[in-house]
Amino acid sequence: MFTPHISALALLVGLSVASIGDVCRAPQGSGTCKSESSCTTGFTVIDACPNDPVSVKCCIQASCKDGSGQCLDKSRVSCAGGAFKPDLCPGGNNVQCCQKTAAAPVTPPPEPVDPFVTYLRRLHELATEYGGDRPANQLVMEWLRHEEYNDFQWKALIGGVDDDFIAAVEKAGVKPIGFFRDPGYGIEVKVSHLGACMNGVFLKGLADDTGINRGDVAGWGGDWITFYGEWRRDSDDEPAGGKYVRDHMANIKDDTTFKLRDLIEDADCYNIGMRLRADPRLSIADEVERVLASGYKSRMKDFVEGRFKTRSGAQAIAKTMLLPGDDLLINAGRTRLVQQKGGFIVKLPLYLSDEEMDDLTKAFADRLFELVRQEGAA
């Protein structure tokens, strides 16, 4: 007899076994397991993806030794807008440096705060006119996330978006805004990540005591898990987890999956999502405007005290996020995210020693409270 548990099991298997997209390593560098035909921005290496079909190879994206371009397989792709130069890349003679002769297109500059708030007001108006059984604020969050955070994993985690509302917004001629500039740190904020995280918090709320829930995974928790995977990937060179956190987590100059921009988005999405959840009369546009006008000055304090309360609480919750619990979907997703960053054969958090786990999670808590201290001193 068919039960919903069967489809859930199939989902968990899809999340946990090796597949296209896994991290791979070869003497030429680290890459991602892809079908050979889809590796158009790098070059492929055989025998580095043993769990995948023969057509799947390790796709490595590497800069040329002198930093002048990108290493590509000239036997498979062309160097559009430039020319190939030999002896600057790892691999065979077919892997050469593609040096561009024209400037690459640039990403449009992020929107300042005022147009972004105006954009949210328009979305809220459309959501109110649309009606339906979902709150207008939730529909706006779904629009913000729909292009990047609506695949089957996200649908399993916090549910899918209202496709009819998405179509209604598109029909109204509204174009997505990708980034806006944060008034506090002056860095770009990614709108889709902010919306997805906020959607998770709005739907799932706050877990009890030192527990976690799927709303956490949609925000800071997912970033923490992938950051763990990056540490394990780099652990041969940086074996101490605490030092890795101190050197790389929430660092404005780093490009990890838990860089400062990610934490800003996690903090704002938590603060705004919880307020909207507590008071349905509030508007997402008004709340974003409040945070970006002055609330950003205490965003870290509000987030850390609201979600973690104390330094010991932050350490305990960070540990809970890394270890198996009652939610099978979170357990499977955790393994998948760690393997995506650290490789299929990776030391999972469950197998850290007590000393390693304490060192890692204490540094997490210390980093959060250091940011709170810096914020208060500004």
Backbone torsions as a table, in degrees:
resi	resn	phi	psi	omega
1	MET	NA	134.7	-178.5
2	PHE	-76.5	135.0	173.2
3	THR	-131.6	162.1	178.2
4	PRO	-59.2	-22.1	-178.7
5	HIS	-65.0	-28.0	-179.2
6	ILE	-65.6	-46.7	179.6
7	SER	-67.1	-34.5	177.1
8	ALA	-64.9	-40.1	178.3
9	LEU	-62.7	-41.8	179.0
10	ALA	-61.0	-38.7	179.1
11	LEU	-64.6	-43.5	-178.1
12	LEU	-64.8	-39.4	176.7
13	VAL	-61.1	-42.2	179.4
14	GLY	-63.7	-27.7	-180.0
15	LEU	-81.0	-26.6	-166.1
16	SER	-106.1	-21.8	-178.6
17	VAL	-88.3	159.3	-178.5
18	ALA	-66.2	144.1	-179.4
19	SER	-161.1	-178.8	175.1
20	ILE	-54.6	135.4	-178.4
21	GLY	108.8	-10.4	179.2
22	ASP	-70.1	153.8	173.4
23	VAL	-70.4	140.9	176.8
24	CYS	-133.2	155.6	-179.3
25	ARG	-131.6	144.2	178.6
26	ALA	-149.2	165.9	178.2
27	PRO	-56.3	-25.8	-178.5
28	GLN	-81.3	-11.0	179.8
29	GLY	139.9	-178.5	177.9
30	SER	-95.3	150.0	-179.7
31	GLY	-154.3	-156.4	-178.1
32	THR	-130.8	137.1	177.9
33	CYS	-69.9	119.3	-178.4
34	LYS	-140.4	160.0	169.4
35	SER	-65.8	142.8	-174.5
36	GLU	-57.0	-35.8	-177.2
37	SER	-68.4	-22.2	-178.1
38	SER	-94.1	-1.4	178.7
39	CYS	-88.6	79.3	-174.9
40	THR	-102.3	-5.5	-179.0
41	THR	-120.1	23.6	179.1
42	GLY	-164.8	-148.5	178.0
43	PHE	-140.4	157.8	-174.0
44	THR	-105.1	152.0	176.6
45	VAL	-129.5	135.0	-178.4
46	ILE	-84.7	162.2	173.0
47	ASP	66.8	16.8	177.9
48	ALA	-106.4	-2.6	178.0
49	CYS	-128.0	66.1	-171.3
50	PRO	-67.0	-17.0	-177.6
51	ASN	-90.4	1.3	-175.1
52	ASP	-115.7	167.0	178.4
53	PRO	-60.1	164.2	-177.7
54	VAL	-59.6	-31.7	-178.0
55	SER	-72.6	-10.2	-179.8
56	VAL	-97.1	126.6	-178.4
57	LYS	-130.7	167.7	179.0
58	CYS	-78.6	114.2	-179.9
59	CYS	-95.1	113.1	-176.2
60	ILE	-106.0	127.8	174.9
61	GLN	-105.9	116.4	-175.4
62	ALA	-136.7	143.8	173.8
63	SER	-80.7	154.9	176.8
64	CYS	-65.4	155.5	-174.2
65	LYS	-57.8	-31.4	-179.7
66	ASP	-97.6	7.2	178.2
67	GLY	73.7	14.4	-173.2
68	SER	-89.2	-5.5	-178.3
69	GLY	-179.4	-160.5	-177.2
70	GLN	-115.2	140.0	177.6
71	CYS	-79.8	123.2	-178.7
72	LEU	-131.9	160.2	175.6
73	ASP	-88.3	103.1	-173.5
74	LYS	-69.2	-15.2	177.1
75	SER	-78.0	-12.7	-176.4
76	ARG	-118.6	-32.4	-176.5
77	VAL	-131.1	159.6	178.5
78	SER	-97.4	162.9	176.4
79	CYS	-100.1	79.4	-174.9
80	ALA	-62.9	130.0	178.2
81	GLY	75.6	17.4	-178.7
82	GLY	-165.3	-155.0	-178.1
83	ALA	-147.8	152.7	178.2
84	PHE	-82.5	143.2	175.8
85	LYS	-131.5	128.5	-176.2
86	PRO	-78.6	171.1	170.5
87	ASP	69.0	19.5	179.6
88	LEU	-121.2	8.0	-175.4
89	CYS	-137.7	154.0	173.9
90	PRO	-72.5	163.3	176.6
91	GLY	99.7	-166.2	-177.9
92	GLY	-76.6	-176.9	-178.2
93	ASN	-66.2	-19.8	179.9
94	ASN	-76.3	-17.1	179.6
95	VAL	-93.6	110.6	-176.0
96	GLN	-132.8	166.8	-176.5
97	CYS	-83.5	120.8	175.5
98	CYS	-89.6	107.9	-179.2
99	GLN	-102.9	117.3	-177.9
100	LYS	-75.7	141.5	176.5
101	THR	-101.1	-6.6	178.1
102	ALA	-126.2	152.8	-179.6
103	ALA	-64.9	138.7	177.9
104	ALA	-72.9	151.3	177.5
105	PRO	-62.5	145.4	-178.3
106	VAL	-103.4	154.0	176.1
107	THR	-70.3	137.0	177.5
108	PRO	-54.8	143.5	-179.2
109	PRO	-62.4	149.3	179.7
110	PRO	-64.9	150.4	177.8
111	GLU	-70.6	142.7	169.5
112	PRO	-68.5	174.3	-172.1
113	VAL	-64.2	-47.8	-172.9
114	ASP	-57.8	-49.5	176.9
115	PRO	-61.5	-31.5	178.7
116	PHE	-68.1	-40.9	177.6
117	VAL	-65.6	-40.8	176.4
118	THR	-60.3	-40.6	176.4
119	TYR	-59.9	-44.2	178.6
120	LEU	-66.1	-37.3	178.3
121	ARG	-63.3	-40.6	178.6
122	ARG	-64.6	-42.4	178.2
123	LEU	-63.0	-39.7	-180.0
124	HIS	-66.5	-38.2	176.0
125	GLU	-61.0	-45.5	179.5
126	LEU	-64.4	-37.7	179.2
127	ALA	-66.9	-38.9	178.3
128	THR	-66.0	-42.2	178.2
129	GLU	-65.7	-35.0	-177.5
130	TYR	-66.7	-40.2	-179.5
131	GLY	75.2	-136.3	-178.0
132	GLY	87.3	-173.9	-175.2
133	ASP	-96.7	5.4	177.4
134	ARG	-108.0	141.0	178.3
135	PRO	-59.0	149.6	-179.1
136	ALA	-58.2	-39.9	179.5
137	ASN	-61.2	-40.1	179.2
138	GLN	-64.8	-40.9	179.2
139	LEU	-62.8	-38.7	177.6
140	VAL	-63.3	-43.6	177.5
141	MET	-59.4	-40.4	-179.7
142	GLU	-64.6	-38.4	176.4
143	TRP	-63.6	-43.2	-178.4
144	LEU	-60.6	-33.9	-174.9
145	ARG	-96.3	-12.8	-160.1
146	HIS	-62.9	-28.6	-176.0
147	GLU	-77.6	-30.8	-173.3
148	GLU	-119.8	-19.3	-172.9
149	TYR	-127.7	56.0	179.6
150	ASN	-143.7	27.0	177.0
151	ASP	-81.1	-174.7	-172.4
152	PHE	-66.7	-29.1	176.8
153	GLN	-66.6	-41.9	179.8
154	TRP	-70.5	-35.2	176.4
155	LYS	-64.2	-37.1	177.0
156	ALA	-69.6	-35.8	-175.0
157	LEU	-72.8	-51.6	-175.7
158	ILE	-133.8	6.4	-180.0
159	GLY	96.1	159.2	-179.4
160	GLY	-85.7	171.6	178.4
161	VAL	-84.3	164.9	175.3
162	ASP	-82.2	102.3	-175.2
163	ASP	-63.1	-32.4	179.2
164	ASP	-68.0	-36.1	176.5
165	PHE	-68.3	-40.8	177.4
166	ILE	-57.5	-43.7	179.1
167	ALA	-64.0	-37.3	-179.8
168	ALA	-65.8	-39.9	178.7
169	VAL	-66.8	-42.6	178.6
170	GLU	-62.9	-40.2	178.6
171	LYS	-63.4	-31.8	179.2
172	ALA	-75.8	-5.1	176.2
173	GLY	84.2	15.0	179.5
174	VAL	-80.3	129.9	179.2
175	LYS	-103.6	138.5	-179.6
176	PRO	-61.9	143.6	170.7
177	ILE	-100.2	127.9	-175.8
178	GLY	-84.3	-40.5	-175.5
179	PHE	-144.3	155.3	164.9
180	PHE	-138.6	163.0	-174.3
181	ARG	-92.9	127.2	179.8
182	ASP	-72.5	129.9	-177.6
183	PRO	-73.2	-17.9	-178.5
184	GLY	-82.1	-57.2	-176.9
185	TYR	-97.7	-12.1	178.9
186	GLY	74.2	17.2	-179.9
187	ILE	-106.4	164.3	-179.1
188	GLU	-74.8	135.8	175.3
189	VAL	-105.4	130.4	-179.4
190	LYS	-84.0	116.7	-172.4
191	VAL	-67.3	-40.9	-176.5
192	SER	-65.1	-39.2	177.5
193	HIS	-67.7	-41.7	176.8
194	LEU	-59.3	-44.8	-178.7
195	GLY	-67.3	-40.9	-179.8
196	ALA	-65.7	-45.4	178.4
197	CYS	-61.9	-45.5	179.7
198	MET	-62.2	-39.9	178.5
199	ASN	-59.7	-43.3	179.0
200	GLY	-64.0	-45.2	179.0
201	VAL	-63.9	-44.2	-178.3
202	PHE	-60.1	-39.7	-177.2
203	LEU	-81.6	-36.4	-170.3
204	LYS	-103.9	-22.6	177.7
205	GLY	68.8	-152.2	-173.9
206	LEU	-102.4	130.5	176.1
207	ALA	-72.6	160.6	-179.3
208	ASP	-76.8	142.0	171.7
209	ASP	47.8	-121.1	-179.1
210	THR	-99.7	19.6	178.7
211	GLY	-80.0	175.3	177.9
212	ILE	-132.4	164.5	174.3
213	ASN	-144.6	-176.0	-175.3
214	ARG	-70.2	-24.2	174.3
215	GLY	-65.0	-37.3	175.1
216	ASP	-62.8	-44.1	-178.5
217	VAL	-63.1	-32.2	178.3
218	ALA	-67.7	-17.3	-178.0
219	GLY	-124.8	-114.2	-172.9
220	TRP	-59.3	-36.2	-175.9
221	GLY	-64.9	-42.3	176.8
222	GLY	-63.3	-38.9	178.0
223	ASP	-67.0	-37.7	179.2
224	TRP	-66.2	-41.2	179.8
225	ILE	-64.5	-47.6	-179.5
226	THR	-66.8	-33.2	176.0
227	PHE	-62.9	-39.9	175.2
228	TYR	-58.1	-45.3	178.3
229	GLY	-58.9	-37.7	178.3
230	GLU	-67.7	-38.1	176.3
231	TRP	-61.7	-45.2	179.7
232	ARG	-64.3	-35.5	175.9
233	ARG	-60.7	-38.3	-175.8
234	ASP	-98.5	8.1	-169.0
235	SER	-68.3	-20.7	176.2
236	ASP	-63.6	-36.9	179.4
237	ASP	-91.8	-28.9	-178.1
238	GLU	-131.2	79.0	-171.4
239	PRO	-73.3	-22.9	-176.0
240	ALA	-88.1	115.5	-177.2
241	GLY	-63.3	-40.0	-180.0
242	GLY	-61.7	-43.4	178.5
243	LYS	-65.6	-36.9	178.9
244	TYR	-61.8	-41.8	177.3
245	VAL	-62.7	-47.7	-177.8
246	ARG	-63.1	-33.3	-177.4
247	ASP	-82.3	-28.5	-167.6
248	HIS	-125.5	-27.3	-175.5
249	MET	-73.2	132.6	177.7
250	ALA	54.0	39.1	178.4
251	ASN	-98.9	126.6	-175.6
252	ILE	-64.9	-23.7	-177.8
253	LYS	-96.1	-6.3	-177.2
254	ASP	-92.0	158.6	178.2
255	ASP	-123.0	41.2	175.9
256	THR	-79.2	179.0	176.0
257	THR	-80.8	3.0	174.1
258	PHE	-134.4	47.4	176.9
259	LYS	-73.3	175.7	-176.4
260	LEU	-59.1	-40.3	179.4
261	ARG	-57.9	-42.2	179.9
262	ASP	-62.6	-42.0	-179.0
263	LEU	-68.6	-36.7	175.0
264	ILE	-59.7	-46.2	178.7
265	GLU	-63.5	-40.4	178.8
266	ASP	-64.2	-41.7	-179.2
267	ALA	-67.1	-48.4	-178.6
268	ASP	-65.0	-39.7	-178.2
269	CYS	-66.6	-35.8	178.0
270	TYR	-68.1	-49.8	-177.3
271	ASN	-61.2	-45.1	-178.9
272	ILE	-72.5	-45.0	-178.2
273	GLY	-60.2	-40.4	180.0
274	MET	-69.1	-37.5	178.0
275	ARG	-67.2	-42.3	179.1
276	LEU	-67.3	-35.0	177.7
277	ARG	-66.1	-38.4	-176.6
278	ALA	-76.5	-28.5	-175.9
279	ASP	-136.2	97.1	-178.2
280	PRO	-62.2	-14.0	-179.7
281	ARG	-75.5	-17.7	-177.9
282	LEU	-76.6	153.0	178.0
283	SER	-107.5	140.1	178.4
284	ILE	-59.3	-35.6	179.8
285	ALA	-65.9	-44.0	179.0
286	ASP	-64.3	-39.7	-178.7
287	GLU	-68.4	-41.6	176.4
288	VAL	-63.8	-42.1	178.6
289	GLU	-61.1	-41.0	179.1
290	ARG	-61.3	-45.9	-178.3
291	VAL	-65.8	-42.3	-175.1
292	LEU	-80.8	-15.7	176.2
293	ALA	-83.3	-43.2	-178.4
294	SER	-150.6	-23.9	-176.2
295	GLY	-63.2	-22.8	-179.9
296	TYR	-63.0	-20.5	-178.2
297	LYS	-68.9	-18.8	178.2
298	SER	-128.7	21.7	-174.7
299	ARG	-60.6	-44.5	-177.7
300	MET	-67.3	-42.1	177.3
301	LYS	-60.4	-47.1	-178.9
302	ASP	-62.6	-42.1	-179.0
303	PHE	-68.1	-51.6	-174.6
304	VAL	-65.4	-44.5	179.9
305	GLU	-71.5	-33.8	-179.9
306	GLY	-72.3	-41.5	-175.8
307	ARG	-91.4	-39.0	-171.6
308	PHE	-111.6	-24.6	177.3
309	LYS	70.6	-62.0	-175.9
310	THR	-128.1	168.3	177.8
311	ARG	-63.4	-43.1	178.1
312	SER	-66.5	-33.9	176.1
313	GLY	-65.2	-40.9	178.9
314	ALA	-63.0	-41.0	179.5
315	GLN	-66.1	-42.4	-179.0
316	ALA	-66.1	-41.2	-178.4
317	ILE	-70.8	-36.9	176.0
318	ALA	-61.5	-38.0	177.7
319	LYS	-67.4	-44.4	179.0
320	THR	-58.9	-38.5	-179.5
321	MET	-62.8	-28.0	-175.7
322	LEU	-91.8	-13.4	-173.9
323	LEU	-109.9	152.5	-179.6
324	PRO	-58.9	143.6	178.9
325	GLY	-137.0	-154.5	-175.2
326	ASP	-81.4	-22.6	-176.7
327	ASP	-86.2	107.1	-176.1
328	LEU	-64.4	-33.5	179.3
329	LEU	-65.9	-44.0	177.1
330	ILE	-62.9	-40.9	179.0
331	ASN	-58.9	-47.7	-179.8
332	ALA	-66.9	-41.7	179.2
333	GLY	-64.1	-37.4	177.7
334	ARG	-59.6	-48.7	179.8
335	THR	-59.9	-43.9	-178.7
336	ARG	-62.7	-45.6	-178.7
337	LEU	-65.3	-41.2	178.3
338	VAL	-63.5	-42.3	-179.6
339	GLN	-69.1	-32.4	177.5
340	GLN	-60.5	-37.3	-178.0
341	LYS	-93.7	-35.8	-173.4
342	GLY	-100.3	-7.6	-176.6
343	GLY	99.7	159.0	-174.9
344	PHE	-65.0	-39.3	176.6
345	ILE	-96.4	93.4	-174.6
346	VAL	-137.0	150.4	176.7
347	LYS	-76.8	108.5	-179.9
348	LEU	-72.1	155.6	-177.2
349	PRO	-55.6	-32.3	-179.8
350	LEU	-55.1	-28.3	-174.0
351	TYR	-99.9	8.5	171.7
352	LEU	-69.6	147.8	171.6
353	SER	-70.4	163.9	177.7
354	ASP	-59.1	-38.9	-179.5
355	GLU	-66.0	-41.6	179.0
356	GLU	-64.8	-44.2	-179.8
357	MET	-64.6	-42.7	179.9
358	ASP	-64.6	-41.4	179.0
359	ASP	-62.1	-43.6	-178.1
360	LEU	-67.1	-51.4	-173.5
361	THR	-74.5	-30.2	175.0
362	LYS	-64.4	-40.3	178.2
363	ALA	-64.7	-36.6	175.8
364	PHE	-58.9	-51.1	-179.2
365	ALA	-63.1	-43.1	179.9
366	ASP	-61.1	-39.6	-179.1
367	ARG	-65.4	-42.3	178.0
368	LEU	-60.4	-47.5	-176.4
369	PHE	-73.2	-24.9	172.5
370	GLU	-66.8	-39.9	177.2
371	LEU	-65.5	-37.5	175.3
372	VAL	-62.2	-43.6	179.5
373	ARG	-62.7	-45.4	179.4
374	GLN	-61.2	-39.5	179.5
375	GLU	-62.0	-43.6	-178.9
376	GLY	-68.8	-26.1	-179.2
377	ALA	-85.4	-11.7	-176.2
378	ALA	-71.2	NA	NA
